[in-house]
């Protein structure tokens, strides 16, 4: 029997979509009983969202002022203490999970499985290495506590179900004060969230400027899509960092991915491999993006994109 | 004066096309070009800039691995590290073991800042910095895109999914570098010559009291599922028709 603790990733009272995908991964373990823990200053809203996920047996809340911001050094000792009652500890492979979980694993004295992409047994998993170019099957010794970050793009989100019961937990654990939150500058957007959007329109270096990038936003708005970008476009300052798709940015699995003026470096392709349909528009017929595209168009993006936006009108 | 430790790892050069062995035993490494992990170069560059601003006295590059890592530590010295330490082992090193080895050096050298790349581009684990911070019982500031040192603290801007988060950590601390922290310098020929004379110490992993335990047994390595090559369309009209056909636009 597997007892799984999923650590909820949340921001400003909203549960991150990766958490629901993590719950699905946890449910694939043999005879899984899945609990979600919400560490927050005010946990009720997020706990309610977690309790409504199918497959969740219980939601734990750890409410204290120190948990107002997701600081790994503060959260890790709490998660490590809770882990005593579980065989597995999972978190989504978001920047939250990547920051927190290795710290938890080290406190527990175990290795971590990063970017878990398939469950093959209670202690056997698949994960990507070399920017997704080599998939390894790894196994931990039976009885070892499994700490893993879950690659969101590999699992569907758990549907609505429940509601599961919620239980407030208080932990006797000293928390460090050596790490302090200062500020978060988050891009405000009423567009769909890049990580969970069904459609994504991404632009690359070929856009040439932040002003020109507006044609990407216009097309995205017409499609009801989220906006993404290649590393080159982010490095050039056309768009903020949180839009980066790829090995070191966000790894996504939308129904439709439009790559516009993106050549398709290996590191970018890693981030989109699980998209259902990939469409590429690029003026270079030799661009590697065409090797993975389902639909390709060789042409001038400054002509094609406005035409497409208008045709969708 | 403040000492900075920079952890560096030897990896397959980022330009190399990775091929998986047909028997599933791993990826082909024979004759493949090796290099410093790009994120570690960024970490080293940041350490050098801190020293050049007069905020550190010494930058120590540390790696954990076999003897063949030495030339890559020389590269780190040529970039500007003052000295290097190789923690020598021929065993497979998981992040937890690397973190234990680094902790031993961090304590021996009484460093005030440990800078690491956020992940190595071979195993893509993204763990070692966080684990070092946990074992050291010190703060961590991962995925850094800006680092500012003040009296006893570091103010670090981090690249997170929502945008940019700024945190303040007391020193000593661990910081891991993201892509946009800086652009590493090119190495000039005279620096390569100078690096040959810089100290490179070799310590066996066992003498640090660290056992190379392997928790994750790799059973199989396989190539990812390939996407089938799609269709090419000629113009916007054909593109729109193709999108309608698969039902993604109406």
Interface residues (C-beta under 8 A of the other chain):
Chain A: X11 X16 X71 X72 X73 X76 X94 X95 X96 X98 X99 X100 X101 X102 X103 X104 X105 X106 X107 X109 X110 X111 X112 X113 X114 X115 X124 X128 X129 X130 X131 X132 X133 X134 X135 X136 X137 X138 X139 X140 X141 X144 X176 X178 X179 X180 X181 X182 X183 X184 X185 X186 X187 X195 X199 X223 X231 X234 X235 X240 X241 X242 X247 X248 X250 X255 X256 X266 X273 X277 X278 X279 X281 X290 X291 X292 X293 X294 X295 X296 X297 X298 X299 X303 X304 X307 X308 X311 X312
Chain B: X12 X17 X18 X20 X26 X27 X94 X95 X96 X99 X118 X119 X121 X122 X123 X124 X125 X126 X127 X128 X129 X130 X131 X132 X133 X134 X135 X137 X138 X139 X140 X141 X142 X143 X145 X155 X158 X159 X160 X161 X162 X163 X164 X165 X166 X167 X168 X169 X170 X173 X178 X179 X180 X215 X216 X217 X218 X219 X220 X221 X222 X223 X224 X227 X229 X230 X231 X232 X233 X234 X235 X236 X237 X238 X239 X240 X242 X243 X246 X248 X249
